[in-house]
Amino acid sequence: MRVDNTSQAHAEQIPLGSLCEMTAGPSGSLLDSLNDGPNGVPVLSPPDLADDHTVDTRRLRRVPQSEAHRLARFALREGDVLIVRQGTLGRLALIEKAHAGWLYGSSCLRIRPMRDRIAPAYLVAYLSHPPVQRLMLSQALPGTVPSLNSAILREFLVAVPSLDRQYAVAEVLRDIDAQIKIQRQMADQLDALRPAIFGELIQGTGDTWRS
């Protein structure tokens, strides 16, 4: 399961199970009281994991606080990595402080990094790297709904450089992601302005565009 990449030449290949604890989400029967109401503890599911590996909080479902106590072993902590194990494979998110104490559903699996060995932000960057994603997904169990399980992920090899290098990689990628976000916001603003500019042009108030 090695990824051919010369930049990883000095990184040790270590099974993910030696770097993290893994816990699959609770069975659906344990989430019978899941609802769309505003009260209770949020339960994350695959649609809540955004493309930028953050948590999308717009469509959260919840369980009552009393049920959350019963599901305490599925509570999330800051620095956990949540990955889809059934359905839309490959989606993952880094859990932030604001999401600590939240729960996750049966289609997800919690990866809890051993921080003295691997930095959570580096692990997210590694597992979302396209060649790594393709390799990981190639290990999925076939079926009507493809799936990844703990046994497969525990054996999946991760390129692990020194912690200093991991933090440096994560910082560079964070800066790049921030620039991408700014550029996308600018593009969205220009896209929103386009109809108004077009309207001015066809009314003859924007003739300066010809010069």
C-alpha positions in Angstrom: 0.0 0.0 0.0 2.9 2.4 -0.6 2.5 5.7 -2.4 5.4 6.4 -4.9 6.5 9.9 -4.0 10.1 11.0 -3.8 9.2 13.7 -1.3 8.3 10.9 1.1 11.7 9.2 0.8 12.7 10.2 4.4 9.3 9.4 5.9 8.7 6.1 7.7 5.8 4.1 6.5 3.7 3.2 9.5 0.3 1.4 9.7 -2.5 3.8 10.6 -3.5 1.6 13.5 -0.1 2.2 15.2 -0.7 5.9 15.0 -4.3 6.3 16.0 -7.2 4.8 17.9 -10.3 4.0 15.8 -13.9 3.8 16.7 -16.7 3.1 14.3 -20.0 5.0 14.8 -22.9 3.6 16.7 -25.4 1.4 15.0 -28.5 3.1 13.7 -30.7 1.6 16.5 -28.7 3.6 19.0 -29.8 6.8 17.3 -33.5 6.3 17.2 -34.1 9.7 18.7 -32.2 11.6 16.0 -34.1 14.7 15.0 -33.8 18.0 13.1 -34.7 20.2 16.0 -32.6 23.0 17.5 -32.0 21.3 20.9 -29.7 18.5 21.9 -26.2 17.3 20.9 -25.3 17.4 17.2 -24.6 14.1 15.4 -22.3 14.4 12.4 -23.0 12.4 9.2 -21.3 12.2 5.8 -23.1 15.3 4.4 -21.7 17.4 7.3 -18.1 16.8 6.2 -17.2 19.6 3.8 -14.9 19.5 0.8 -12.3 21.6 2.6 -12.2 19.0 5.4 -14.1 21.1 7.9 -17.5 20.6 9.5 -20.5 22.1 7.8 -23.0 23.0 10.5 -25.9 24.1 8.3 -27.9 20.8 8.4 -27.1 19.3 11.7 -29.3 16.6 13.3 -29.3 16.1 17.1 -30.1 13.7 19.8 -31.5 14.7 23.3 -28.9 15.4 26.0 -30.0 12.4 27.9 -29.3 10.1 24.9 -25.9 11.8 24.4 -24.8 10.6 27.9 -25.6 7.0 26.9 -23.4 7.5 23.7 -20.5 9.2 25.5 -17.9 6.7 24.1 -18.7 8.2 20.6 -18.1 11.8 21.7 -15.6 13.8 19.6 -12.6 15.7 20.8 -10.6 18.5 19.3 -8.0 17.0 16.9 -10.1 13.9 16.1 -10.4 13.0 12.4 -13.8 11.9 11.2 -13.9 9.8 8.0 -16.7 8.3 6.0 -16.6 4.5 6.2 -19.8 3.7 4.3 -21.3 5.5 1.3 -19.4 8.6 0.0 -16.0 7.3 0.8 -13.0 9.6 1.0 -14.8 12.5 2.8 -13.1 13.5 6.1 -12.9 16.4 8.5 -10.7 17.6 11.3 -12.7 18.2 14.4 -12.2 21.6 16.0 -12.6 22.8 19.6 -16.2 24.1 18.8 -17.2 20.5 17.9 -15.9 18.8 21.0 -18.5 16.7 22.7 -20.5 16.2 19.5 -21.3 12.7 18.3 -21.1 11.0 14.9 -23.3 8.5 13.0 -23.0 4.9 11.9 -21.6 5.8 8.5 -18.5 7.5 10.0 -15.4 6.3 11.8 -13.5 8.3 14.4 -9.7 8.4 14.1 -8.0 9.7 17.2 -4.3 10.5 16.5 -1.6 9.8 19.0 -0.2 13.3 19.0 3.3 12.4 20.1 3.5 10.5 16.8 1.3 12.2 14.3 -0.2 15.7 14.0 -3.9 15.7 13.3 -3.7 18.4 10.6 -0.9 16.5 8.8 -3.0 13.3 8.9 -5.9 15.0 7.3 -3.6 16.4 4.6 -2.1 13.0 4.0 -5.3 11.1 3.8 -6.9 13.7 1.5 -3.9 13.7 -0.9 -5.3 12.4 -4.2 -2.9 9.5 -4.8 -3.4 8.4 -1.2 -7.2 8.7 -1.5 -7.1 6.5 -4.7 -5.0 3.9 -2.9 -7.2 4.0 0.2 -10.5 3.7 -1.8 -9.0 0.8 -3.8 -9.0 -1.2 -0.5 -12.8 -0.6 0.0 -15.0 -3.6 0.4 -17.2 -4.0 -2.7 -21.0 -4.2 -2.5 -24.1 -2.2 -3.1 -22.7 0.4 -0.7 -18.8 0.4 -0.8 -17.3 0.5 2.7 -14.1 0.8 4.6 -13.7 -0.8 8.0 -11.4 -0.5 11.0 -9.4 -3.6 10.0 -8.6 -2.1 6.5 -7.7 1.3 7.8 -5.5 0.0 10.6 -3.3 -1.7 8.1 -3.2 1.3 5.7 0.4 2.7 5.6 1.0 6.4 6.3 4.2 8.2 5.4 5.3 9.7 8.7 8.1 12.3 8.7 9.3 13.9 11.9 6.8 15.9 13.9 8.5 19.2 13.1 8.2 18.3 9.4 4.5 17.4 9.9 3.7 20.7 11.5 5.6 22.6 8.7 3.7 20.7 6.0 0.4 21.4 7.7 1.2 25.1 8.1 2.1 25.6 4.4 -1.1 23.8 3.3 -3.1 25.9 5.7 -1.7 29.1 4.1 -2.5 27.8 0.7 -6.0 26.9 1.7 -6.5 30.4 3.1 -5.4 31.9 -0.2 -7.7 29.6 -2.2 -10.6 30.7 0.0 -9.8 34.3 -0.6 -9.6 33.8 -4.4 -12.9 31.9 -4.4 -14.6 34.7 -2.5 -13.3 37.2 -4.9 -14.5 35.1 -7.9 -17.9 34.8 -6.2 -18.1 38.5 -5.7 -17.2 39.2 -9.4 -19.7 36.6 -10.5 -22.4 38.3 -8.5 -21.5 41.7 -10.0 -21.6 40.4 -13.6 -25.4 40.7 -14.2 -25.4 44.3 -12.8 -22.5 45.3 -15.1 -24.1 43.7 -18.1 -27.3 45.6 -17.4 -25.4 48.9 -17.3 -23.6 48.1 -20.5 -26.8 47.3 -22.5 -28.4 50.5 -21.2 -25.5 52.5 -22.6 -24.2 53.6 -19.2 -21.0 51.5 -19.4 -19.5 52.6 -22.7 -16.1 52.9 -21.1 -15.7 49.2 -21.5 -14.9 49.8 -25.2 -11.7 51.8 -24.5 
